[in-house]
Amino acid sequence: MKHIDFTNVVIKDIEGNETTVDISKDLAAILYKSAVNKDGLEIAKQIYTDGSHDVDSHIAKAIKQILLTSFLAVVQEALIPELDDIINKEQFDGEPELADGQATA
């Protein structure tokens, strides 16, 4: 789990210059409208109010999907690597370490 501030997303222009954008309200509105349970509504409300949220792999997957379908590529480029790190870290944290030469089934 990682705390992400959606009010301070650093994007780069074509020359590599960095600028900061706030996607919290737009992201929260889309999350709210697409929520399938009360937890989703509460997450959307917190992002809308606070601009940030503690993101686990489940939330990261949902946000990643929204970014891919509703946000420009410069925003995707800024956030998807961070979301993928959360998804991958939690995915592998539950797996036992293997000794050299062992393979998974």
Contacts in CASP RR format, 6 or more apart in sequence:
PFRMAT RR
TARGET T0000
AUTHOR 0000-0000-0000
METHOD contacts of the structure
MODEL  1
MKHIDFTNVVIKDIEGNETTVDISKDLAAILYKSAVNKDGLEIAKQIYTD
GSHDVDSHIAKAIKQILLTSFLAVVQEALIPELDDIINKEQFDGEPELAD
GQATA
1 54 0 8 1.000
1 55 0 8 1.000
1 56 0 8 1.000
1 86 0 8 1.000
1 90 0 8 1.000
2 54 0 8 1.000
2 55 0 8 1.000
2 82 0 8 1.000
2 85 0 8 1.000
2 86 0 8 1.000
3 52 0 8 1.000
3 53 0 8 1.000
3 54 0 8 1.000
3 55 0 8 1.000
4 52 0 8 1.000
4 53 0 8 1.000
4 55 0 8 1.000
4 79 0 8 1.000
4 82 0 8 1.000
5 51 0 8 1.000
5 52 0 8 1.000
6 22 0 8 1.000
6 23 0 8 1.000
6 24 0 8 1.000
6 27 0 8 1.000
6 28 0 8 1.000
6 47 0 8 1.000
6 51 0 8 1.000
6 52 0 8 1.000
6 53 0 8 1.000
7 22 0 8 1.000
7 23 0 8 1.000
7 24 0 8 1.000
7 51 0 8 1.000
7 52 0 8 1.000
8 20 0 8 1.000
8 22 0 8 1.000
9 20 0 8 1.000
9 21 0 8 1.000
9 22 0 8 1.000
9 23 0 8 1.000
9 75 0 8 1.000
9 78 0 8 1.000
9 79 0 8 1.000
10 18 0 8 1.000
10 19 0 8 1.000
10 20 0 8 1.000
10 78 0 8 1.000
11 18 0 8 1.000
11 19 0 8 1.000
11 20 0 8 1.000
11 21 0 8 1.000
11 74 0 8 1.000
11 75 0 8 1.000
11 77 0 8 1.000
11 78 0 8 1.000
12 18 0 8 1.000
12 19 0 8 1.000
12 74 0 8 1.000
12 77 0 8 1.000
12 78 0 8 1.000
13 19 0 8 1.000
13 74 0 8 1.000
21 75 0 8 1.000
22 51 0 8 1.000
23 71 0 8 1.000
23 75 0 8 1.000
24 47 0 8 1.000
24 48 0 8 1.000
24 51 0 8 1.000
24 52 0 8 1.000
25 48 0 8 1.000
26 70 0 8 1.000
26 71 0 8 1.000
27 47 0 8 1.000
27 63 0 8 1.000
27 66 0 8 1.000
27 71 0 8 1.000
28 44 0 8 1.000
28 45 0 8 1.000
28 47 0 8 1.000
28 48 0 8 1.000
28 51 0 8 1.000
29 44 0 8 1.000
29 48 0 8 1.000
30 66 0 8 1.000
30 70 0 8 1.000
31 40 0 8 1.000
31 43 0 8 1.000
31 44 0 8 1.000
31 47 0 8 1.000
31 62 0 8 1.000
31 63 0 8 1.000
31 66 0 8 1.000
32 40 0 8 1.000
32 41 0 8 1.000
32 44 0 8 1.000
32 45 0 8 1.000
32 48 0 8 1.000
34 66 0 8 1.000
35 41 0 8 1.000
35 43 0 8 1.000
35 44 0 8 1.000
43 53 0 8 1.000
43 59 0 8 1.000
46 53 0 8 1.000
47 53 0 8 1.000
53 59 0 8 1.000
55 63 0 8 1.000
55 83 0 8 1.000
55 86 0 8 1.000
56 86 0 8 1.000
56 90 0 8 1.000
57 86 0 8 1.000
57 87 0 8 1.000
57 89 0 8 1.000
57 90 0 8 1.000
57 91 0 8 1.000
60 83 0 8 1.000
60 84 0 8 1.000
60 86 0 8 1.000
60 87 0 8 1.000
61 83 0 8 1.000
61 87 0 8 1.000
63 79 0 8 1.000
63 83 0 8 1.000
64 79 0 8 1.000
64 80 0 8 1.000
64 83 0 8 1.000
64 84 0 8 1.000
64 87 0 8 1.000
67 75 0 8 1.000
67 76 0 8 1.000
67 79 0 8 1.000
67 80 0 8 1.000
67 83 0 8 1.000
68 76 0 8 1.000
68 80 0 8 1.000
95 104 0 8 1.000
98 104 0 8 1.000
END
